[in-house]
Amino acid sequence: MKFGIIGSGSWGTAQVKILTDNGHDVIWCVRSEKMIQHILTRHHNPKYLSSVYFDLKQLTLTTDPAYVYEHAEAIVIAVPSAFTSSYIDPFKEQLNGKIIVSAVKGILPEYNVLLNDYLRDHDHIEVKGYVTLMGPCHAEEVAAEKLSYLTFSSEDTTLAETVAACFKTPFINTIVNTDVYGVQYASIMKNIYALGAGILNGLGYGDNFLSVFVANASGEMQSFLKKVIQTKGLQTSCGHINYASSVYMGDLLVTCYSLFSRNRAFGNMIGKGYSVEATKLAMQMVAEGYPASKSIFELNQQVMAEMPIITAIYEILWNAMDPSEAFKKIESVLI
């Protein structure tokens, strides 16, 4: 299977490493001709995961998404959710009949929808298959070939297994499930909770409170996911879901605790007293939890799950609520 990768950040770069290491041909859409020339001469991405060197025999580089869509069978979308639609809208006809592999760990904020719903309802694209690629998998650890787990979710189990096999390596274990909506919402929500973990760290709370916060965040997330499944009538297709598994609980834990977490870093600055705008300027990478907090808060007006933690984080980020005051309220509801 020939893959195309849209996205040259750390996560997109990690996907290129995994696939080319496995001998797959990859067409990679990067940001600039300057980046292409650097990769061709130095064999690594100059900005992200620069320790990773690529076998150029397996790699075709371009700055044109249309070239990727024309020549690849499976398209891995690995760009921040805020920019995803700009890589989709101009290329509707070329995306018809393609396999879409979503590595987008966010919700499209201008529409408050997941990528699969956006493709179907907004652009009316008939894809050959839709697979999500999620799990506790920091790009930096993929670069260092530390053991990681990825979950591939699709309504078509055979397709998910085929795609997963392409990513399996001695340092990547692959899992398959059918919970397309649940894994995507979980990947969005864990970023919001990680941002909250950063805030509490910046406020001076310790590990004891952090553990209580994460345990309650897990319960809150499960409540929302169950409501989503019920609302969308997905109980039969999803079957029994183990919310303690890696793509749910595991991803939540690593994002809340890891120093690699950009969302935790964003929240830490908020907890220390920086404004949202100052924090956005200081960060060199997108923290998906910031726009996601607004999207999930608004979606929950329809789902109506009990979510005091995400509500508090939303109030801090979007209504300028004092973080200390917000976390005092959170303290009173955690168990």
C-alpha positions as a Python dict, from the first residue, in 0.01 Angstrom:
ca = {
    (1, 'M'): (0, 0, 0),
    (2, 'K'): (139, 342, -96),
    (3, 'F'): (87, 602, 175),
    (4, 'G'): (61, 978, 156),
    (5, 'I'): (128, 1186, 465),
    (6, 'I'): (-13, 1535, 511),
    (7, 'G'): (173, 1711, 792),
    (8, 'S'): (540, 1772, 864),
    (9, 'G'): (521, 1838, 1236),
    (10, 'S'): (649, 1594, 1496),
    (11, 'W'): (357, 1349, 1464),
    (12, 'G'): (362, 1349, 1084),
    (13, 'T'): (739, 1301, 1089),
    (14, 'A'): (697, 1004, 1324),
    (15, 'Q'): (450, 842, 1082),
    (16, 'V'): (701, 881, 797),
    (17, 'K'): (967, 712, 1009),
    (18, 'I'): (743, 417, 1098),
    (19, 'L'): (625, 354, 742),
    (20, 'T'): (958, 398, 564),
    (21, 'D'): (1133, 182, 826),
    (22, 'N'): (877, -85, 734),
    (23, 'G'): (966, -56, 365),
    (24, 'H'): (656, 131, 250),
    (25, 'D'): (674, 402, -14),
    (26, 'V'): (558, 736, 124),
    (27, 'I'): (463, 1061, -48),
    (28, 'W'): (515, 1333, 212),
    (29, 'C'): (361, 1679, 189),
    (30, 'V'): (583, 1925, 379),
    (31, 'R'): (559, 2298, 439),
    (32, 'S'): (815, 2448, 205),
    (33, 'E'): (1065, 2390, -73),
    (34, 'K'): (1336, 2488, 174),
    (35, 'M'): (1235, 2195, 395),
    (36, 'I'): (1239, 1962, 95),
    (37, 'Q'): (1593, 2065, 7),
    (38, 'H'): (1708, 2016, 365),
    (39, 'I'): (1559, 1666, 382),
    (40, 'L'): (1711, 1575, 43),
    (41, 'T'): (2058, 1690, 145),
    (42, 'R'): (2060, 1611, 520),
    (43, 'H'): (1801, 1327, 531),
    (44, 'H'): (1610, 1462, 834),
    (45, 'N'): (1338, 1712, 918),
    (46, 'P'): (1517, 2034, 1021),
    (47, 'K'): (1247, 2143, 1266),
    (48, 'Y'): (1095, 1830, 1424),
    (49, 'L'): (1249, 1500, 1540),
    (50, 'S'): (1580, 1595, 1379),
    (51, 'S'): (1740, 1277, 1515),
    (52, 'V'): (1533, 1071, 1268),
    (53, 'Y'): (1707, 1001, 936),
    (54, 'F'): (1509, 882, 634),
    (55, 'D'): (1582, 637, 355),
    (56, 'L'): (1515, 866, 58),
    (57, 'K'): (1457, 567, -171),
    (58, 'Q'): (1123, 517, 8),
    (59, 'L'): (1031, 885, 12),
    (60, 'T'): (881, 1133, -235),
    (61, 'L'): (860, 1494, -114),
    (62, 'T'): (619, 1765, -225),
    (63, 'T'): (457, 2085, -102),
    (64, 'D'): (139, 2012, -301),
    (65, 'P'): (-137, 1813, -126),
    (66, 'A'): (-300, 1747, -465),
    (67, 'Y'): (5, 1543, -569),
    (68, 'V'): (-29, 1330, -255),
    (69, 'Y'): (-400, 1271, -310),
    (70, 'E'): (-346, 1179, -674),
    (71, 'H'): (-67, 926, -625),
    (72, 'A'): (-127, 766, -281),
    (73, 'E'): (-385, 502, -195),
    (74, 'A'): (-402, 573, 180),
    (75, 'I'): (-379, 931, 310),
    (76, 'V'): (-257, 991, 665),
    (77, 'I'): (-385, 1329, 789),
    (78, 'A'): (-148, 1449, 1062),
    (79, 'V'): (-205, 1824, 1089),
    (80, 'P'): (-354, 2026, 1378),
    (81, 'S'): (-733, 2019, 1373),
    (82, 'A'): (-758, 2396, 1322),
    (83, 'F'): (-587, 2362, 982),
    (84, 'T'): (-735, 2032, 868),
    (85, 'S'): (-1016, 2171, 652),
    (86, 'S'): (-770, 2377, 446),
    (87, 'Y'): (-608, 2048, 337),
    (88, 'I'): (-947, 1896, 255),
    (89, 'D'): (-1178, 2156, 97),
    (90, 'P'): (-979, 2238, -220),
    (91, 'F'): (-925, 1869, -300),
    (92, 'K'): (-1270, 1711, -263),
    (93, 'E'): (-1273, 1528, -595),
    (94, 'Q'): (-925, 1383, -548),
    (95, 'L'): (-1013, 1245, -204),
    (96, 'N'): (-1308, 1042, -330),
    (97, 'G'): (-1224, 671, -322),
    (98, 'K'): (-919, 711, -97),
    (99, 'I'): (-849, 546, 237),
    (100, 'I'): (-829, 817, 502),
    (101, 'V'): (-618, 749, 811),
    (102, 'S'): (-683, 1018, 1069),
    (103, 'A'): (-402, 1104, 1308),
    (104, 'V'): (-580, 1431, 1394),
    (105, 'K'): (-606, 1447, 1773),
    (106, 'G'): (-857, 1728, 1775),
    (107, 'I'): (-1199, 1841, 1667),
    (108, 'L'): (-1239, 2074, 1369),
    (109, 'P'): (-1310, 2388, 1573),
    (110, 'E'): (-1493, 2591, 1310),
    (111, 'Y'): (-1760, 2320, 1281),
    (112, 'N'): (-1728, 2127, 1611),
    (113, 'V'): (-1717, 1796, 1423),
    (114, 'L'): (-1480, 1502, 1392),
    (115, 'L'): (-1293, 1452, 1065),
    (116, 'N'): (-1508, 1158, 950),
    (117, 'D'): (-1829, 1357, 999),
    (118, 'Y'): (-1676, 1656, 824),
    (119, 'L'): (-1579, 1448, 521),
    (120, 'R'): (-1926, 1295, 498),
    (121, 'D'): (-2158, 1581, 592),
    (122, 'H'): (-1972, 1896, 491),
    (123, 'D'): (-1773, 1795, 184),
    (124, 'H'): (-1979, 1486, 88),
    (125, 'I'): (-1664, 1287, 16),
    (126, 'E'): (-1711, 914, -45),
    (127, 'V'): (-1395, 765, 99),
    (128, 'K'): (-1293, 404, 41),
    (129, 'G'): (-1244, 362, 412),
    (130, 'Y'): (-1184, 566, 728),
    (131, 'V'): (-937, 456, 996),
    (132, 'T'): (-825, 643, 1306),
    (133, 'L'): (-471, 621, 1440),
    (134, 'M'): (-470, 700, 1813),
    (135, 'G'): (-302, 603, 2138),
    (136, 'P'): (-38, 702, 2396),
    (137, 'C'): (243, 760, 2152),
    (138, 'H'): (465, 1066, 2192),
    (139, 'A'): (646, 1137, 1867),
    (140, 'E'): (971, 1189, 2058),
    (141, 'E'): (959, 834, 2192),
    (142, 'V'): (880, 694, 1847),
    (143, 'A'): (1194, 873, 1724),
    (144, 'A'): (1391, 705, 2003),
    (145, 'E'): (1227, 367, 1917),
    (146, 'K'): (1082, 325, 2265),
    (147, 'L'): (797, 73, 2279),
    (148, 'S'): (461, 238, 2205),
    (149, 'Y'): (106, 118, 2138),
    (150, 'L'): (-119, 246, 1858),
    (151, 'T'): (-489, 167, 1816),
    (152, 'F'): (-646, 160, 1470),
    (153, 'S'): (-1025, 201, 1471),
    (154, 'S'): (-1264, 153, 1182),
    (155, 'E'): (-1612, 22, 1113),
    (156, 'D'): (-1432, -208, 866),
    (157, 'T'): (-1223, -434, 1088),
    (158, 'T'): (-1040, -592, 793),
    (159, 'L'): (-930, -250, 671),
    (160, 'A'): (-814, -150, 1020),
    (161, 'E'): (-610, -470, 1046),
    (162, 'T'): (-454, -411, 702),
    (163, 'V'): (-350, -56, 789),
    (164, 'A'): (-233, -156, 1137),
    (165, 'A'): (-4, -423, 989),
    (166, 'C'): (177, -154, 792),
    (167, 'F'): (263, 31, 1114),
    (168, 'K'): (366, -266, 1329),
    (169, 'T'): (737, -266, 1415),
    (170, 'P'): (953, -405, 1699),
    (171, 'F'): (883, -77, 1884),
    (172, 'I'): (517, -24, 1777),
    (173, 'N'): (247, -263, 1894),
    (174, 'T'): (-85, -229, 1713),
    (175, 'I'): (-440, -284, 1837),
    (176, 'V'): (-767, -280, 1640),
    (177, 'N'): (-1115, -179, 1755),
    (178, 'T'): (-1440, -46, 1606),
    (179, 'D'): (-1498, 253, 1837),
    (180, 'V'): (-1433, 523, 1576),
    (181, 'Y'): (-1615, 799, 1767),
    (182, 'G'): (-1497, 704, 2114),
    (183, 'V'): (-1125, 695, 2036),
    (184, 'Q'): (-1142, 1031, 1859),
    (185, 'Y'): (-1331, 1205, 2138),
    (186, 'A'): (-1099, 1045, 2396),
    (187, 'S'): (-794, 1180, 2210),
    (188, 'I'): (-951, 1526, 2216),
    (189, 'M'): (-1056, 1522, 2580),
    (190, 'K'): (-725, 1392, 2716),
    (191, 'N'): (-562, 1708, 2577),
    (192, 'I'): (-806, 1923, 2776),
    (193, 'Y'): (-739, 1725, 3093),
    (194, 'A'): (-362, 1751, 3034),
    (195, 'L'): (-403, 2126, 3008),
    (196, 'G'): (-582, 2112, 3345),
    (197, 'A'): (-297, 1902, 3486),
    (198, 'G'): (-59, 2175, 3378),
    (199, 'I'): (-272, 2443, 3540),
    (200, 'L'): (-280, 2263, 3873),
    (201, 'N'): (96, 2215, 3856),
    (202, 'G'): (144, 2585, 3789),
    (203, 'L'): (-83, 2665, 4085),
    (204, 'G'): (142, 2460, 4314),
    (205, 'Y'): (-65, 2145, 4369),
    (206, 'G'): (133, 1823, 4411),
    (207, 'D'): (125, 1465, 4285),
    (208, 'N'): (-138, 1359, 4538),
    (209, 'F'): (-395, 1599, 4400),
    (210, 'L'): (-287, 1530, 4042),
    (211, 'S'): (-367, 1160, 4088),
    (212, 'V'): (-715, 1247, 4218),
    (213, 'F'): (-764, 1488, 3928),
    (214, 'V'): (-666, 1229, 3665),
    (215, 'A'): (-882, 956, 3823),
    (216, 'N'): (-1183, 1186, 3815),
    (217, 'A'): (-1100, 1304, 3463),
    (218, 'S'): (-1109, 940, 3351),
    (219, 'G'): (-1455, 896, 3499),
    (220, 'E'): (-1578, 1220, 3346),
    (221, 'M'): (-1446, 1119, 3004),
    (222, 'Q'): (-1615, 778, 3023),
    (223, 'S'): (-1944, 945, 3110),
    (224, 'F'): (-1921, 1169, 2803),
    (225, 'L'): (-1817, 885, 2569),
    (226, 'K'): (-2105, 665, 2685),
    (227, 'K'): (-2348, 952, 2627),
    (228, 'V'): (-2207, 1008, 2277),
    (229, 'I'): (-2248, 637, 2192),
    (230, 'Q'): (-2604, 647, 2323),
    (231, 'T'): (-2688, 970, 2138),
    (232, 'K'): (-2553, 839, 1809),
    (233, 'G'): (-2709, 495, 1850),
    (234, 'L'): (-2372, 318, 1832),
    (235, 'Q'): (-2413, 63, 2114),
    (236, 'T'): (-2428, -240, 1883),
    (237, 'S'): (-2145, -139, 1650),
    (238, 'C'): (-1908, -47, 1932),
    (239, 'G'): (-1972, -357, 2141),
    (240, 'H'): (-1804, -381, 2481),
    (241, 'I'): (-1550, -104, 2531),
    (242, 'N'): (-1267, -135, 2781),
    (243, 'Y'): (-1209, 225, 2887),
    (244, 'A'): (-906, 116, 3091),
    (245, 'S'): (-716, 23, 2773),
    (246, 'S'): (-430, 217, 2619),
    (247, 'V'): (-619, 433, 2370),
    (248, 'Y'): (-844, 571, 2647),
    (249, 'M'): (-684, 556, 2992),
    (250, 'G'): (-327, 512, 2865),
    (251, 'D'): (-337, 819, 2642),
    (252, 'L'): (-496, 1023, 2922),
    (253, 'L'): (-223, 924, 3167),
    (254, 'V'): (74, 992, 2943),
    (255, 'T'): (-61, 1327, 2827),
    (256, 'C'): (-132, 1444, 3183),
    (257, 'Y'): (198, 1326, 3330),
    (258, 'S'): (459, 1350, 3056),
    (259, 'L'): (698, 1643, 3022),
    (260, 'F'): (667, 1595, 2643),
    (261, 'S'): (302, 1707, 2665),
    (262, 'R'): (257, 2046, 2499),
    (263, 'N'): (-93, 2071, 2652),
    (264, 'R'): (45, 2026, 3002),
    (265, 'A'): (311, 2290, 2924),
    (266, 'F'): (40, 2529, 2801),
    (267, 'G'): (-163, 2477, 3117),
    (268, 'N'): (141, 2518, 3341),
    (269, 'M'): (193, 2869, 3206),
    (270, 'I'): (-175, 2954, 3264),
    (271, 'G'): (-148, 2828, 3622),
    (272, 'K'): (158, 3046, 3678),
    (273, 'G'): (-39, 3354, 3578),
    (274, 'Y'): (28, 3398, 3207),
    (275, 'S'): (-263, 3506, 2991),
    (276, 'V'): (-392, 3279, 2715),
    (277, 'E'): (-257, 3515, 2449),
    (278, 'A'): (88, 3535, 2610),
    (279, 'T'): (98, 3156, 2640),
    (280, 'K'): (-2, 3109, 2275),
    (281, 'L'): (279, 3342, 2168),
    (282, 'A'): (534, 3162, 2384),
    (283, 'M'): (444, 2812, 2263),
    (284, 'Q'): (621, 2691, 1950),
    (285, 'M'): (369, 2412, 1881),
    (286, 'V'): (-9, 2392, 1879),
    (287, 'A'): (-176, 2286, 2207),
    (288, 'E'): (-493, 2114, 2085),
    (289, 'G'): (-655, 2128, 2429),
    (290, 'Y'): (-713, 2502, 2407),
    (291, 'P'): (-961, 2512, 2115),
    (292, 'A'): (-1091, 2167, 2212),
    (293, 'S'): (-1206, 2291, 2553),
    (294, 'K'): (-1453, 2526, 2384),
    (295, 'S'): (-1568, 2266, 2131),
    (296, 'I'): (-1631, 1991, 2387),
    (297, 'F'): (-1802, 2232, 2626),
    (298, 'E'): (-2040, 2336, 2347),
    (299, 'L'): (-2099, 1978, 2231),
    (300, 'N'): (-2185, 1878, 2584),
    (301, 'Q'): (-2478, 2117, 2578),
    (302, 'Q'): (-2636, 1851, 2354),
    (303, 'V'): (-2494, 1540, 2524),
    (304, 'M'): (-2552, 1669, 2879),
    (305, 'A'): (-2288, 1463, 3061),
    (306, 'E'): (-2170, 1574, 3405),
    (307, 'M'): (-1834, 1741, 3330),
    (308, 'P'): (-1727, 1982, 3607),
    (309, 'I'): (-1356, 1953, 3520),
    (310, 'I'): (-1387, 2046, 3153),
    (311, 'T'): (-1639, 2318, 3245),
    (312, 'A'): (-1386, 2472, 3484),
    (313, 'I'): (-1105, 2457, 3228),
    (314, 'Y'): (-1335, 2616, 2970),
    (315, 'E'): (-1417, 2898, 3212),
    (316, 'I'): (-1047, 2961, 3279),
    (317, 'L'): (-947, 2971, 2913),
    (318, 'W'): (-1247, 3135, 2749),
    (319, 'N'): (-1413, 3346, 3022),
    (320, 'A'): (-1097, 3457, 3209),
    (321, 'M'): (-1198, 3286, 3534),
    (322, 'D'): (-920, 3296, 3791),
    (323, 'P'): (-746, 2952, 3788),
    (324, 'S'): (-722, 2941, 4168),
    (325, 'E'): (-1093, 3006, 4204),
    (326, 'A'): (-1179, 2749, 3937),
    (327, 'F'): (-968, 2479, 4101),
    (328, 'K'): (-1117, 2551, 4441),
    (329, 'K'): (-1450, 2462, 4286),
    (330, 'I'): (-1301, 2147, 4129),
    (331, 'E'): (-1162, 2040, 4471),
    (332, 'S'): (-1513, 2033, 4612),
    (333, 'V'): (-1653, 1787, 4354),
    (334, 'L'): (-1369, 1538, 4312),
    (335, 'I'): (-1392, 1200, 4483),
}
